[in-house]
Amino acid sequence: MNKNGDLISVIVPVYNVEKYVERCILSILRQTYNCLEIILVDDGSTDKSGNICDKYANIDKRIKVIHKTNGGLSQARNWGIRKATGNFLLFVDSDDFLHLQMIECLYKKMKDYNADITLCRHLSFENTAEIECKTINIDDMKVMELSGVEACSMLYCPQMLTHFVVAWAKLYKADMWRRDIYFPEGRIHEDDYTSFRLFLNTKKVVFVEEPLYYYFQRSDSIMKRKYSRQRFDVFGAFELQIDVYAHNGLSDLCLKAVRRYLDMIFIHKKYIEQNRDKKLFKDLKKIYDGFKKRFLNDMFFTESEIIFYRAPWFSPQLLELYWRYIALKKKIKRRTES
């Protein structure tokens, strides 16, 4: 790919990943699209990660390294955004890696379809032996074209949710991040706060069906650690989504966000019961009570659903009925789609 093409800024937050960061960096350096600005944000690593970043910055001039005190993933990404000078942005997590044609593919599809965001499927793995990186014919790649509102709808589709909500595996026009959209610092579920806002600001999103981003499932990742109150950050994201959709008159998206919010409350209830944490259980009940007060009405639910969800919160029978209800809904949907 021509070195004189559009500059793409690749932002990689780095924190204590000395076992994996080299693999990540090499997969970026070896991309077939090479007009890159690679920003490695060392977020106060206490292992050799920062040294590894510096080593590769001395080897390849496209790499810029930022060393900072630890502030979390969101802050590291935000520092990278402010430092970026490219026409396009791409986020990569430092324990993941890319198919060697991923950036070229996303860039070409963005140009071909005049899109604001292009994204691809990701493949989760625990062992690199599971990954087979074959050369692809980019022109033959199957794609799905969506409006910004249609892309938002994918955030509530179980089969597509993970591909659309995450910040990585996406190529963005850089000016989208210069409209006061940043990752919320001090929170997890940071992508739930940002992805929907970015989609709403787009005219066209293109989804590439091929898995070109390889997501490493670590046993010590944030989302695999013991359940804590920090997981409640996702509920703040749903509140924000609902408020923004309502403000913009997007009633269908508002309904989907409300129902997904409720699903997540029950999912978290299940986790908390497994951990037998009475304090978290009480805190989640307050969230549920707030949800019922604001959303459990005929704008979002049928009369029978309202009666169902007003049953006693502590009832194990309610939870069992809830999961049976969800399973039945999925079964009926599959039958109608077949």
C-alpha positions in Angstrom: 0.0 0.0 0.0 1.3 3.5 -0.9 3.1 5.2 1.9 1.7 8.5 0.7 -1.9 7.5 1.5 -4.1 8.9 4.3 -2.4 8.8 7.7 -4.1 6.4 10.1 -3.4 6.8 13.8 -3.4 3.5 15.6 -3.8 4.0 19.4 -2.7 1.2 21.7 -3.1 1.6 25.5 -0.4 -0.5 27.2 -0.5 -1.7 30.8 1.5 -4.7 32.2 1.3 -6.8 29.1 5.0 -7.7 28.6 4.0 -11.2 27.5 1.8 -10.0 24.7 2.6 -6.4 23.6 5.4 -7.4 21.2 3.0 -9.6 19.3 0.5 -6.8 19.1 3.1 -4.2 17.9 4.5 -6.5 15.2 1.1 -7.2 13.8 0.6 -3.5 13.4 4.1 -2.8 11.9 3.6 -5.6 9.4 0.3 -4.3 8.0 -0.1 -4.1 4.3 -1.3 -0.5 4.7 1.8 1.2 6.1 0.9 4.9 6.2 0.5 4.7 10.0 1.1 6.7 13.1 1.4 4.2 16.0 0.8 5.7 19.4 1.7 3.4 22.3 0.3 4.8 25.6 2.2 3.2 28.5 -0.3 3.7 31.3 2.2 3.4 34.2 3.2 -0.2 33.6 5.2 -1.8 36.4 6.7 -4.6 34.2 8.8 -4.4 31.0 6.0 -3.2 28.8 7.2 0.4 28.6 10.7 -0.8 27.7 9.4 -3.0 24.9 7.5 0.0 23.5 10.6 2.2 23.6 12.6 -0.6 21.9 10.2 -0.6 18.9 10.1 3.2 18.8 13.8 3.2 18.2 13.4 0.6 15.4 10.4 2.2 13.5 9.9 6.0 13.3 6.1 5.5 12.9 5.9 4.7 16.6 5.4 7.3 19.3 5.5 6.3 22.9 3.7 8.2 25.7 4.7 7.3 29.3 2.2 8.4 31.9 1.1 7.5 35.4 -1.6 4.9 35.6 -5.1 6.3 34.9 -7.0 3.4 33.4 -7.9 2.3 29.9 -10.2 5.2 29.1 -7.7 7.8 30.1 -4.9 6.1 28.1 -7.2 6.1 25.0 -8.1 9.7 25.5 -4.4 10.7 25.7 -3.8 8.8 22.4 -6.8 10.6 20.8 -5.3 14.0 21.7 -1.9 13.1 20.4 -3.2 11.6 17.1 -2.6 13.6 13.9 -4.0 11.1 11.4 -7.1 11.5 9.2 -8.4 8.2 10.7 -8.3 6.5 14.1 -8.0 2.8 15.0 -7.9 1.4 18.6 -6.1 -1.8 19.4 -5.8 -3.5 22.8 -2.3 -4.4 23.6 -2.9 -8.1 24.2 -4.7 -8.5 20.9 -3.4 -8.6 17.4 -4.5 -8.0 13.8 -4.7 -9.8 10.5 -2.0 -8.3 8.4 -4.5 -6.9 5.9 -7.1 -5.6 8.4 -6.2 -1.9 8.2 -6.0 -2.0 4.4 -9.4 -3.8 4.3 -11.2 -1.3 6.6 -9.6 1.7 4.8 -10.5 0.4 1.3 -14.1 -0.3 2.3 -14.4 3.1 3.9 -13.3 4.7 0.7 -15.3 2.4 -1.6 -18.6 3.0 0.3 -17.9 6.6 1.5 -18.4 5.4 5.1 -17.7 7.2 8.4 -16.9 4.0 10.3 -15.9 0.6 9.1 -15.6 -2.4 11.3 -15.0 -6.1 11.1 -15.8 -9.2 13.0 -13.4 -10.3 15.7 -12.3 -13.8 16.6 -11.7 -14.7 20.3 -8.9 -17.0 21.2 -6.9 -18.3 24.1 -4.1 -19.9 22.1 -2.5 -18.4 19.0 -2.5 -22.0 17.5 -6.2 -21.5 17.0 -5.6 -18.6 14.5 -5.0 -19.2 10.8 -4.2 -16.0 9.0 -4.8 -16.6 5.3 -4.3 -13.9 2.7 -7.7 -12.4 1.8 -9.1 -10.9 -1.4 -10.4 -7.6 -0.1 -12.6 -6.9 -3.1 -14.5 -10.2 -2.4 -15.2 -9.4 1.2 -18.9 -9.5 2.1 -20.1 -6.3 3.8 -23.2 -4.9 5.3 -24.1 -1.2 4.8 -26.0 0.5 7.7 -27.1 3.9 8.6 -26.0 5.3 12.0 -29.4 4.4 13.5 -29.3 0.9 12.1 -25.8 0.5 13.6 -27.2 1.5 17.0 -29.8 -1.2 16.7 -27.0 -3.7 16.4 -26.0 -2.8 20.0 -29.2 -4.6 21.2 -28.9 -7.6 18.9 -27.3 -10.5 20.8 -25.6 -12.0 17.8 -24.0 -8.7 16.8 -23.7 -6.8 20.0 -20.0 -7.6 20.8 -18.8 -6.6 17.3 -20.6 -3.3 17.3 -20.1 -2.1 20.9 -16.3 -2.4 21.3 -14.0 0.5 20.3 -11.4 -1.7 18.7 -11.7 -3.5 15.3 -13.1 -0.2 13.9 -11.7 2.5 11.6 -13.1 5.9 12.3 -12.9 9.2 10.6 -10.7 11.2 13.1 -13.0 14.2 13.2 -15.7 12.1 14.8 -13.5 12.1 18.0 -13.1 15.9 17.8 -16.8 16.5 18.7 -16.4 16.3 22.4 -16.7 12.5 22.5 -14.2 10.9 24.8 -14.1 7.7 26.9 -15.4 8.1 30.4 -12.4 8.1 32.8 -12.6 6.0 35.9 -15.3 3.7 34.5 -15.4 0.3 32.9 -17.9 -0.6 30.2 -16.4 2.6 28.6 -17.4 1.5 25.1 -21.1 1.4 26.1 -20.8 5.2 26.7 -19.2 6.0 23.4 -20.1 3.7 20.5 -23.8 4.6 20.3 -22.9 8.3 20.2 -20.4 7.8 17.4 -23.0 5.8 15.4 -25.6 8.5 15.8 -23.1 11.0 14.3 -22.6 8.9 11.2 -24.4 8.7 7.8 -23.0 5.3 6.9 -21.4 2.4 8.7 -19.9 -0.6 6.8 -19.5 -4.0 8.6 -17.0 -6.4 7.1 -18.1 -10.0 7.7 -14.6 -11.5 7.9 -12.9 -11.8 11.3 -9.7 -9.7 11.0 -9.2 -8.7 14.6 -8.0 -11.3 17.1 -9.2 -10.8 20.6 -7.2 -12.5 23.4 -9.3 -13.9 26.3 -7.1 -13.5 29.3 -8.0 -15.1 32.6 -6.9 -11.9 34.5 -8.8 -9.3 32.3 -11.0 -6.7 33.9 -14.2 -8.5 32.9 -13.1 -11.9 34.2 -12.1 -10.7 37.7 -14.3 -11.3 40.7 -17.6 -9.5 40.5 -17.4 -5.9 42.0 -19.6 -2.8 42.2 -17.6 -1.4 39.3 -19.6 -3.6 37.0 -22.6 -1.3 37.8 -21.0 1.3 35.4 -22.9 -0.4 32.6 -26.2 0.9 34.0 -25.0 4.5 33.8 -24.3 3.8 30.1 -27.9 2.6 29.6 -29.3 5.7 31.3 -27.2 7.9 29.0 -28.3 5.9 25.9 -32.0 6.2 26.8 -31.7 9.9 27.5 -29.9 10.6 24.2 -32.4 8.5 22.1 -35.4 10.2 23.8 -33.9 13.6 23.2 -33.5 12.8 19.5 -37.0 11.3 19.1 -35.6 7.8 18.5 -38.4 5.8 20.2 -37.5 2.4 18.8 -33.9 2.6 20.0 -35.2 4.0 23.3 -37.4 0.9 23.7 -34.5 -1.5 22.8 -32.2 0.2 25.3 -34.7 0.0 28.1 -35.3 -3.7 27.5 -31.6 -4.4 27.3 -31.1 -2.4 30.6 -33.6 -4.7 32.3 -31.9 -7.8 30.9 -28.6 -6.6 32.3 -30.2 -6.0 35.7 -31.3 -9.7 35.9 -28.0 -10.9 34.5 -26.1 -9.0 37.2 -28.6 -10.3 39.8 -27.6 -13.8 38.9 -23.9 -13.1 39.2 -24.4 -11.4 42.6 -26.4 -14.3 44.0 -23.7 -16.6 42.9 -21.2 -14.5 44.9 -23.6 -14.2 47.9 -22.7 -10.5 48.3 -25.6 -9.0 50.4 -24.3 -5.4 50.1 -24.1 -5.5 46.3 -27.5 -7.2 46.2 -29.1 -4.3 48.1 -27.3 -1.8 45.8 -28.6 -3.6 42.7 -32.1 -3.6 44.1 -32.0 0.2 44.4 -31.1 0.3 40.7 -34.0 -2.0 39.9 -36.4 0.1 42.0 -35.2 3.2 40.1 -35.7 1.4 36.8 -39.2 0.4 37.7 -40.1 3.9 38.8 -38.9 5.4 35.6 -39.4 2.8 32.9 -41.9 0.2 34.0 -44.9 1.7 32.2 -47.0 1.2 29.1 -44.5 3.2 26.9 -42.1 0.3 27.1 -43.9 -2.8 28.3 -47.2 -4.6 27.9 -49.7 -4.9 30.8 -48.8 -8.5 31.5 -45.0 -7.7 31.5 -45.6 -4.8 34.0 -47.4 -7.2 36.4 -44.6 -9.8 35.9 -41.8 -7.4 36.7 -43.5 -5.9 39.7 -43.4 -9.3 41.4 -41.1 -9.4 44.5 -37.5 -8.7 43.7 -36.2 -11.4 46.1 -38.3 -14.2 44.6 -36.1 -17.0 43.2 -39.3 -18.1 41.3 -39.3 -14.8 39.5 -35.8 -15.2 38.3 -36.5 -18.7 37.0 -39.7 -17.5 35.3 -37.7 -14.6 33.8 -35.1 -16.9 32.1 -37.9 -19.2 30.9 -39.6 -16.2 29.4 -36.4 -15.1 27.6 -35.8 -18.6 26.3 -39.4 -18.8 25.0 -39.0 -15.4 23.2 -35.8 -16.6 21.5 -37.4 -19.8 20.4 -40.4 -18.0 18.9 -38.2 -15.6 17.1 -36.1 -18.4 15.6 -39.3 -20.1 14.3 -40.6 -16.9 12.7 -37.3 -16.2 11.0 -36.9 -19.8 9.6 
